[in-house]
């Protein structure tokens, strides 16, 4: 949005420069210098970097899984916010189901999905939530069922 506004201002200044060259060019140079300084001194926390930084502040404490509705599963989880300043919400949880051999040296992922958990967790606190997983109960597995859950996104 700022880029569009800058383009409109530059076009207006070019129109002014057409009538009064000195004033238009000085204004254009001033705005370009201000834009360069603003870009140079702006913080490097882009939305992607902020989300990755917040991932280190979140902890998935407990997980449990049980059968749910229509042969699906229900994931019980507890999310802790270790950030001291921000209330975090909208966590993206990735769950995967693997079929592993007896010693769990070889595992094959047979089900995987991501779900957004809409939950407000104040600083230094934890909250419980449940997630309905659409991964259905599959045919008898050849080995052991191993679930893995990770938080992959935070807002």
C-alpha positions as CSV (number, residue, x, y, z in Angstrom):
1,X,0.0,0.0,0.0
2,X,2.8,2.4,0.8
3,X,4.4,1.6,-2.5
4,X,1.3,2.6,-4.4
5,X,1.1,5.9,-2.4
6,X,4.7,6.6,-3.2
7,X,4.1,6.0,-6.9
8,X,1.1,8.4,-6.9
9,X,3.2,11.1,-5.1
10,X,6.0,10.7,-7.6
11,X,3.6,11.1,-10.5
12,X,2.2,14.2,-8.9
13,X,5.7,15.6,-8.4
14,X,6.6,14.9,-12.0
15,X,3.4,16.8,-13.0
16,X,4.6,19.7,-10.8
17,X,8.1,19.5,-12.2
18,X,6.6,19.9,-15.7
19,X,5.3,23.4,-14.7
20,X,8.0,24.4,-12.2
21,X,11.0,22.3,-12.8
22,X,13.1,23.5,-9.8
23,X,10.4,23.0,-7.2
24,X,9.3,19.7,-8.6
25,X,12.8,18.2,-8.8
26,X,13.7,19.4,-5.3
27,X,10.5,17.9,-3.9
28,X,11.1,14.6,-5.7
29,X,14.7,14.5,-4.4
30,X,13.6,15.2,-0.9
31,X,11.0,12.4,-0.9
32,X,13.4,9.9,-2.4
33,X,16.0,10.7,0.3
34,X,13.3,10.4,3.0
35,X,12.1,7.0,1.5
36,X,15.7,5.7,1.5
37,X,16.3,6.8,5.1
38,X,13.0,5.2,6.2
39,X,13.8,2.0,4.5
40,X,17.4,1.9,5.9
41,X,16.3,2.6,9.5
42,X,13.1,0.5,9.6
43,X,13.2,-2.6,11.8
44,X,14.0,-5.9,10.1
45,X,11.0,-7.7,11.7
46,X,9.0,-8.7,8.6
47,X,5.8,-10.7,9.2
48,X,7.6,-13.9,8.3
49,X,10.5,-13.3,10.7
50,X,8.1,-12.3,13.4
51,X,6.2,-15.5,13.0
52,X,9.4,-17.6,13.2
53,X,10.5,-15.7,16.3
54,X,7.1,-16.3,18.0
55,X,7.4,-20.1,17.2
56,X,10.4,-20.2,19.7
57,X,8.1,-18.6,22.3
58,X,5.4,-21.3,22.1
59,X,5.5,-24.7,23.6
60,X,3.3,-27.7,23.0
61,X,3.1,-29.2,26.5
62,X,0.7,-32.1,26.5
63,X,-0.9,-34.1,23.7
64,X,-3.3,-36.9,23.8
65,X,-5.3,-38.5,21.0
66,X,-8.5,-40.6,21.0
67,X,-11.1,-41.7,18.6
68,X,-13.6,-39.1,17.6
69,X,-16.6,-38.8,15.4
70,X,-17.0,-40.9,12.2
71,X,-13.8,-42.8,12.7
72,X,-11.7,-39.6,13.0
73,X,-9.5,-38.6,15.8
74,X,-9.5,-35.9,18.4
75,X,-6.3,-34.3,19.5
76,X,-6.1,-32.9,23.1
77,X,-3.3,-30.4,23.5
78,X,-2.0,-27.7,25.8
79,X,-0.2,-24.7,24.4
80,X,2.0,-22.5,26.6
81,X,3.0,-18.9,25.7
82,X,6.5,-18.2,27.0
83,X,6.5,-14.7,25.6
84,X,6.4,-12.1,28.4
85,X,4.6,-9.3,26.4
86,X,2.3,-10.6,23.7
87,X,-1.0,-12.5,23.9
88,X,-0.7,-15.1,21.1
89,X,-3.6,-16.6,19.1
90,X,-4.3,-18.6,16.0
91,X,-1.8,-21.5,16.2
92,X,-1.2,-23.8,13.2
93,X,-0.8,-27.4,14.4
94,X,0.6,-30.0,12.1
95,X,-0.2,-33.6,12.9
96,X,1.2,-36.7,11.2
97,X,0.4,-40.3,11.6
98,X,3.1,-42.8,10.8
99,X,3.1,-46.6,10.5
100,X,6.4,-47.8,12.1
101,X,8.1,-51.1,12.4
102,X,8.6,-52.7,15.9
103,X,11.8,-50.9,16.7
104,X,10.6,-47.6,15.1
105,X,13.7,-47.4,12.9
106,X,11.6,-47.2,9.7
107,X,8.4,-45.1,9.6
108,X,6.1,-44.3,6.7
109,X,3.8,-41.3,7.0
110,X,0.3,-42.4,6.1
111,X,-1.7,-39.3,7.2
112,X,-0.8,-35.7,7.7
113,X,-2.8,-32.5,8.1
114,X,-2.6,-28.9,9.4
115,X,-5.3,-27.3,11.5
116,X,-5.6,-23.7,12.8
117,X,-6.4,-23.6,16.5
118,X,-8.2,-20.3,17.4
119,X,-7.1,-19.8,21.0
120,X,-5.9,-16.8,22.9
121,X,-3.0,-17.5,25.3
122,X,-1.9,-14.6,27.5
123,X,1.8,-14.0,28.3
124,X,3.3,-16.7,30.6
125,X,0.1,-18.8,30.6
126,X,-1.2,-22.0,29.0
127,X,-4.5,-23.0,27.5
128,X,-6.1,-26.4,26.6
129,X,-7.7,-27.1,23.2
130,X,-9.1,-29.9,21.2
131,X,-8.6,-30.4,17.4
132,X,-10.7,-32.7,15.3
133,X,-8.4,-34.5,12.9
134,X,-9.9,-35.6,9.6
135,X,-7.4,-38.4,9.2
136,X,-9.7,-41.4,9.4
137,X,-9.0,-44.7,11.2
138,X,-7.2,-46.7,8.6
139,X,-7.1,-50.4,7.8
140,X,-5.1,-52.4,10.3
141,X,-1.6,-51.1,10.4
142,X,1.4,-53.3,9.7
143,X,3.4,-51.9,12.6
144,X,2.9,-49.3,15.4
145,X,0.9,-46.1,15.0
146,X,3.1,-43.1,15.9
147,X,1.6,-39.6,16.1
148,X,3.7,-36.5,15.9
149,X,2.4,-33.0,16.5
150,X,4.2,-29.6,16.0
151,X,3.2,-26.0,16.1
152,X,4.3,-24.6,12.7
153,X,2.6,-21.2,12.8
154,X,1.7,-18.5,15.3
155,X,-0.1,-15.1,15.1
